[in-house]
Amino acid sequence: MFDVKQTCLIALAIVMAAVRVTAQDAQHDFDWEFGNWHTHLWRLKQLLSRSNEWVEYNGTTIVRKIWDGRANLVELEVDGPTHIEALNLRLYNPETHKWSLNLKLARFPARSSLPSRLYLLCR
C-alpha cells in the first residue's frame, strides 16, 4: 500500500540533502559567465578622490572553464580613454567552498595581484 506520510518524509529528506549540497558547493558560481561577451564598463576617473566622474570602456571578455570547473580564466580587453587588458584567474577551494580572484593588468605584469575588489568594481 502507498504510505503518503512516509513518501512525503522521503521526498523532504531528498530535498533537504540537495539544498545542503547546493548551499555548500559554490564550484559552479561562475558557470553562467563561460563564453565570449561584449563588455561595457565604467570606472571612476580618479579612484579614492571623492570624484563622481566616470569614464566608459567597451570591448570583449572571454571566460574559459579550466581544471574541470575548479578554476576559470577571464580575459578582458576594453578601450576607452585608455586601453585595458587584464587576466583574472579564479581558483575554487573545495575545502572552504570559496573562490580566490587573482587579477593581473597587462600594463603592470610584474606587480602582485591587485585586490579582488578592484576587479569587482570594474565589472
Secondary structure, DSSP 8 states (H G I E B T S, - for coil): ---HHHHHHHHHHHHHHHHHHHHH--TTTTGGG-EEEEEEEEEESSTTTT---EEEEEEEEEEEEEGGGTEEEEEEEEESSSEEEEEEEEEEETTTTEEEEEEEETTSTTS--B-HHHHHHT-
